[in-house]
Amino acid sequence: MPKRIMQGTVVSDKNDKTVVVKIERRFTHPVMKKTVRQTKKYKAHDENNACKVGDFVFIQESAPYSKDKNWVVIENPSQAASAE
């Protein structure tokens, strides 16, 4: 089974090697037919503490790193752009 990849924004980087990423999902309400925004926060492993608050990142499912951290940051486009 392929691992899920999601994109979101870093909302916290206070923990060591961990970032909190907010994922926003949009869908049409089945009865009201209105577009609804739903957000959820995921803790992701950031080995080098490279991500900062406000960064746009891609996270991927992984084996659990801790009790509530089973995602890992795979790409940070803002870091890649600054490195070039």
N, C-alpha and C positions, 0 to 999 in steps of 0.2 A: 504494500500500500504506500503511495507517495506521501511525503511529508507536506503538511500545509505550509504555505508561505503567505504572510500577511504584511501589509504596509500600514505604518502609523507614525505618530509623533511622540517623541520622548517628553514625558511630563515630569520625571524625577530622575536624578542621577546621584542621589545622596548616599546610597549604599555602595559598598566596595564590590566591583565587578558585576553590578546589577543595575539595570535601568528599568523604569516603569514606562511602558508604551501604551498609548491610548489609541484604540482601533475604533473607527467610526463605520457603521454599517447603515446603509440607506435602503429602505424598502417601502412598498406601497401598502398602506393599511387595508386589510381585506374588506372591511365594511365601509369605512369613511373615504376610501380611495385617495387618501392624502399621503404624500411622501413623509415618512417618519425617519428621524435620525436616532440611532441607538449607539451608545458608546460602551466600551468595555476596556478595562485595563489589564495588561498582562505584564508579568515580571520576566525579563529576558536577561540572559547571561551576556556580559560585555567584558571579555577577557582583559582588554588593555585600557579600560575606562576611557575609551575614545569618544563616546557619545556625550553630547551636552543637551541641556534642556532646549527644546524647540527643534532639534534635528529631526529630519524625516528619515526613517529607517525601515528596512525589511527584516522581519523576524521569521524563523523557521522552527517547527516543532522538533524536539529532541528528547533524549532520555532525561529523566528528572535530574536536576542539579541539586535541588533541595525540596522541602515540603511543598512549596507553591511556585517553584521556578522550573518550568520545563520547556522554555523557548530559548533560542539563541539568536543574537544579532548576526545576520549574514552579510549585510551590505549597508553602508552608510554613504549615500551619494554625495553629501556635502563634504565628507572626508576625502572621497575619491577626487572630487573636483579641486580641492585645495592642494592635493598632493601632486597634481599635474602641472 
